[in-house]
Amino acid sequence: MILVTGATGTIGTEVVRILAERGERVRAMTRNPEGASLPAEVVRGDFDDRDSLDAAVAGADAVLLLDAPGPWIERHDLAMLDAVRAHGVGRVVKVSAIGTGENTELRTSAWHLPGERALQAGGTAWTILRPSSFATNTLHWAPTIRAGQPVANLTRGGAQGVIDPRDVAEVAATALRTPGHAGRTYTLTGPELLSTPDQVAILSKALGRPVEIVDVPLETAKEQMIAAGRDPEFAEGAMRGQRFIAEGGNARLTDDVAVVLGRRARTYAVWAADHRAAFD
């Protein structure tokens, strides 16, 4: 049986669906099981409630360790890995983030690195997935585009290997259920480097109408975040990430999706066509 944490999120929902379609017994962990509709045994689990983790992990052969982004990831990872060891789970696949351990100035690196290290040292067969920027991140442009307003560009011409989350989910499902992935760290990217202007142009083509874009200075964006109620430290960390991208720090492509799945990663254009309705 495979336990999927974060089972109602973008990646988790898709992993549950893939595993169920492939005949696996799946247990889906969520803090609010009453509202979940998944092809799995749905159980309550809270990373800050050890009893709930023990109940969720009991009887599992493998675990997908997946959490919403934030500074709580270290605490949550360590709590789940402690439960994993206590119950003798044989395999753990952790969804981390691109660049973890390589640039400690980035918030995501600091969030994920302790969990990665604990997993590698824990004695359980492990696989780590480090995906690049999700195509679904651009869904937050949808209200702006529907209103006919320009998309804000904080990263100038900085490009990233934007990846379709469906590919991340399929890699995770494959690593959970097939041999040959233990001790491997996969950096998952799409097949092409894309800047914000590139993605806007692709969306414009998919929608069949112009989509405008406007450059926004990082200091202006930070001030807007703070004015909207964000903590100044959080806003500064967010701007460090945007600056890193703008300066080419995340301009990386790999063929790891193809290595695992035996096919090329989906393009952003495919994702945009499939999600056109969100922007109409």
RAVENGI-V733564 format. One record per backbone hydrogen bond with DSSP energy under -0.5 kcal/mol. CO is the residue of the C=O (numbers start at 0). NH is the residue of the N-H. E is the energy in kcal/mol with one decimal. If there is no record, write none. Layout:
co=CO nh=NH e=E
co=CO nh=NH e=E
//
This chain:
co=0 nh=60 e=-3.1
co=0 nh=61 e=-1.4
co=1 nh=26 e=-2.8
co=2 nh=4 e=-0.6
co=2 nh=63 e=-2.9
co=3 nh=28 e=-2.9
co=5 nh=8 e=-1.7
co=5 nh=11 e=-0.5
co=8 nh=12 e=-2.3
co=9 nh=13 e=-0.8
co=10 nh=14 e=-2.5
co=11 nh=15 e=-2.6
co=12 nh=16 e=-2.0
co=13 nh=17 e=-2.5
co=14 nh=18 e=-2.8
co=15 nh=19 e=-2.4
co=16 nh=20 e=-2.3
co=17 nh=21 e=-1.5
co=18 nh=23 e=-2.5
co=19 nh=22 e=-1.6
co=23 nh=25 e=-0.5
co=24 nh=1 e=-2.5
co=25 nh=40 e=-2.5
co=26 nh=3 e=-2.8
co=26 nh=28 e=-0.6
co=27 nh=42 e=-2.8
co=28 nh=6 e=-1.9
co=29 nh=44 e=-1.7
co=31 nh=34 e=-1.0
co=32 nh=35 e=-1.3
co=37 nh=39 e=-2.2
co=39 nh=41 e=-0.7
co=40 nh=27 e=-3.1
co=40 nh=42 e=-0.5
co=42 nh=29 e=-2.1
co=45 nh=48 e=-2.5
co=48 nh=51 e=-0.5
co=48 nh=52 e=-1.6
co=49 nh=53 e=-2.5
co=50 nh=54 e=-2.1
co=51 nh=55 e=-2.0
co=52 nh=56 e=-2.6
co=53 nh=57 e=-1.9
co=56 nh=59 e=-2.7
co=60 nh=89 e=-0.8
co=60 nh=90 e=-1.0
co=61 nh=2 e=-2.8
co=62 nh=64 e=-0.7
co=62 nh=92 e=-2.6
co=63 nh=4 e=-2.1
co=63 nh=65 e=-0.8
co=64 nh=94 e=-2.4
co=69 nh=72 e=-1.8
co=71 nh=75 e=-2.6
co=72 nh=76 e=-3.4
co=73 nh=77 e=-2.3
co=74 nh=78 e=-1.8
co=75 nh=79 e=-2.4
co=76 nh=80 e=-2.8
co=77 nh=81 e=-1.7
co=78 nh=82 e=-1.7
co=79 nh=83 e=-2.6
co=80 nh=84 e=-2.2
co=81 nh=85 e=-2.1
co=82 nh=86 e=-1.7
co=83 nh=87 e=-0.5
co=83 nh=88 e=-2.0
co=84 nh=87 e=-0.9
co=89 nh=124 e=-1.4
co=90 nh=62 e=-2.1
co=91 nh=93 e=-0.5
co=91 nh=126 e=-1.8
co=92 nh=64 e=-3.0
co=93 nh=95 e=-0.8
co=93 nh=128 e=-2.9
co=96 nh=99 e=-1.7
co=98 nh=101 e=-2.6
co=98 nh=102 e=-1.2
co=102 nh=105 e=-1.6
co=105 nh=109 e=-1.5
co=106 nh=110 e=-2.2
co=107 nh=111 e=-2.1
co=108 nh=112 e=-2.4
co=109 nh=113 e=-0.6
co=111 nh=115 e=-2.3
co=112 nh=116 e=-2.6
co=113 nh=117 e=-2.4
co=114 nh=118 e=-2.4
co=115 nh=119 e=-2.4
co=116 nh=120 e=-1.6
co=117 nh=121 e=-0.6
co=118 nh=121 e=-0.9
co=124 nh=91 e=-2.5
co=125 nh=182 e=-3.3
co=125 nh=183 e=-0.7
co=126 nh=93 e=-2.6
co=127 nh=129 e=-0.5
co=127 nh=185 e=-2.9
co=128 nh=95 e=-3.7
co=128 nh=130 e=-0.6
co=129 nh=187 e=-1.3
co=130 nh=97 e=-2.2
co=132 nh=162 e=-2.8
co=133 nh=136 e=-1.4
co=134 nh=137 e=-1.7
co=135 nh=138 e=-1.9
co=136 nh=139 e=-1.3
co=137 nh=140 e=-1.9
co=138 nh=141 e=-1.6
co=140 nh=144 e=-2.7
co=141 nh=145 e=-2.9
co=142 nh=146 e=-1.6
co=143 nh=148 e=-2.6
co=144 nh=147 e=-1.5
co=150 nh=213 e=-2.7
co=151 nh=153 e=-0.6
co=152 nh=215 e=-2.5
co=154 nh=157 e=-2.8
co=155 nh=196 e=-0.6
co=159 nh=161 e=-1.7
co=159 nh=193 e=-2.9
co=160 nh=189 e=-1.8
co=162 nh=134 e=-2.6
co=163 nh=166 e=-1.8
co=163 nh=167 e=-1.2
co=164 nh=168 e=-2.6
co=165 nh=169 e=-1.9
co=166 nh=170 e=-2.4
co=167 nh=171 e=-2.5
co=168 nh=172 e=-2.6
co=169 nh=173 e=-2.1
co=170 nh=174 e=-2.6
co=171 nh=175 e=-1.9
co=172 nh=176 e=-1.2
co=173 nh=177 e=-1.8
co=180 nh=183 e=-1.6
co=183 nh=127 e=-2.3
co=183 nh=185 e=-0.5
co=184 nh=186 e=-0.5
co=185 nh=129 e=-3.4
co=185 nh=187 e=-0.7
co=186 nh=188 e=-0.6
co=186 nh=255 e=-0.5
co=187 nh=131 e=-2.4
co=193 nh=159 e=-2.2
co=194 nh=198 e=-2.3
co=195 nh=199 e=-2.6
co=196 nh=200 e=-2.2
co=197 nh=201 e=-2.0
co=198 nh=202 e=-2.6
co=199 nh=203 e=-2.6
co=200 nh=204 e=-2.0
co=201 nh=205 e=-2.3
co=202 nh=206 e=-2.5
co=203 nh=207 e=-1.4
co=203 nh=208 e=-1.5
co=211 nh=150 e=-2.5
co=213 nh=152 e=-2.9
co=216 nh=220 e=-2.3
co=217 nh=221 e=-2.7
co=218 nh=222 e=-2.2
co=219 nh=223 e=-2.1
co=220 nh=224 e=-2.2
co=221 nh=225 e=-2.4
co=222 nh=226 e=-2.4
co=223 nh=227 e=-1.5
co=224 nh=229 e=-2.4
co=225 nh=228 e=-1.7
co=230 nh=234 e=-2.5
co=231 nh=235 e=-2.4
co=232 nh=236 e=-2.2
co=233 nh=237 e=-2.4
co=234 nh=238 e=-2.0
co=235 nh=239 e=-1.8
co=236 nh=240 e=-1.7
co=237 nh=241 e=-1.9
co=238 nh=242 e=-2.6
co=239 nh=243 e=-2.3
co=240 nh=244 e=-1.9
co=241 nh=245 e=-2.6
co=242 nh=246 e=-2.1
co=243 nh=248 e=-2.7
co=244 nh=247 e=-2.0
co=247 nh=250 e=-1.4
co=249 nh=160 e=-0.7
co=249 nh=251 e=-1.9
co=254 nh=258 e=-2.2
co=255 nh=259 e=-2.1
co=256 nh=260 e=-3.0
co=257 nh=261 e=-2.4
co=266 nh=270 e=-1.7
co=267 nh=271 e=-3.0
co=268 nh=272 e=-2.3
co=269 nh=273 e=-2.1
co=270 nh=274 e=-1.4
co=272 nh=275 e=-0.9
co=274 nh=277 e=-1.3
co=275 nh=278 e=-1.9
co=275 nh=279 e=-0.9
//
